[in-house]
């Protein structure tokens, strides 16, 4: 079970399109921060900040290889996020089913 703070970090990190794209790209293989930065219309420092947010949420891991910092997506953490979303979906489906049952009872 993850704390509320961990859940907040994960979904706050995934709320940004650039960060989602970085996760997507690094799940298929590691990429250096400089390679990632070359594909975005923002500064290297801005991309580095995005990577830092993702790393803080556990969605990517950064490792030093020579002079480069390689970023790898963390599929395990994404699986946890998916599991959380599945739990929320089940809660809402249960609520909707109870509401449907209540409305059916009132119509009879």
C-alpha positions, 0 to 999 in steps of 0.5 A, a space after each residue: 500500500 502506498 502512502 497518499 504522498 507517494 500516490 500524489 507524487 506519481 499522479 502529479 508527475 504523470 499530469 504533465 504531457 512532457 513527463 508522460 512522453 519521457 516515461 513512454 520513451 524510456 520504457 522502450 530503452 534508456 536515453 541520456 538526458 541530453 538525447 531527451 532534451 534534444 527532442 523538446 522545445 525547452 532548455 536542457 535544465 527544464 528537461 532535467 527538472 522533468 526527469 527529476 520529478 519523474 525520478 522522485 515519483 519512482 517512474 524513472 531511474 537515472 544512472 551514471 554511465 561515463 559522462 552521461 546520465 541514462 534515464 530508464 522507465 520503471 515499469 514496476 511503478 507504472 504497474 502500481 499506478 495502473 493498479 491504483 486506477 483499477 481500484 478507483 475504477 472498481 469503487 466508482 463502478 460499485 457506486 454506479 451499480 448501487 445508484 442504478 439499483 436504487 433508481 430501479 427500486 424507485 421506478 417500481 
